[in-house]
Amino acid sequence: MKLNISVKNIELDNPLRAFVEQKMSDIERLLAKENTLVKFEIGKLSKHHRTGLVFFAEANVSFGGKLLRAEAKHVDLRAAIVEVKDDLRVQIGKLKERAKAKRTGRRL
């Protein structure tokens, strides 16, 4: 899996990079056999907001001709990253279930 992390209005330090890589390793295990490209963007919505849903995280995962997209806004940056990971996990599960149903000839 190739992981591209980009930031907006914040600085990417080593602990934050390690956190993103750790959370995306869960996704990598689900797609172990696939050639996967993950574009992950994190940051602040704007420089002047200080309260509310200030931070965002979004991910675009492309593998096997498919594109999955997840995004989240949250008060805490790490919580937004976890929400994106959880959303991707659900989407991958649905995709795998559809593929399994298609192989077995079962209807969903």
Buried (B, 14 or more C-beta within 10 A) or exposed (E): BEBEBEBEBEEEEEEBBEBBEEBBEEBBEBBEEBEBBBBBBBBBBEEEEEEEEBBBBBBBBBBEEEEBBBBBBBEEBBEBBBBBBBBBBEBBEEBEEEEEEEEEEEEE
